Amino acid sequence: MLTIRYAAAFPRMRINSADPGFTSTDFNQHRGTQTVEEGAQVIVRYALIAVDGPTGGFFDREGAEP
C-alpha cells in the first residue's frame, strides 16, 4: 500500500516495489535457490525504468505481481 501511496503522491516519479526472490545470501545461510546476480536483476530493471514505465506496482523476476 505504501508503494501505491507514494506513486500517487509523486506522479512525476516511477515508484515501484521489487521482490528479489529467495536469493542465496549470508542472511539466510546461503539456502536461497538463486544467485545474488539473479536476485538483483529485478531490482536493477526497475531502478533503471523509463519515464513512461509503470508506477505503483509490485514486481518480481517474472513481471507484475497482484
Buried (B, 14 or more C-beta within 10 A) or exposed (E): EEBBEBBEEEEEEBBBBBBBBEBBBEEEEEEBEBEEEBBBBBEEBBEEBEEEEBBBBEBBBEEEEE
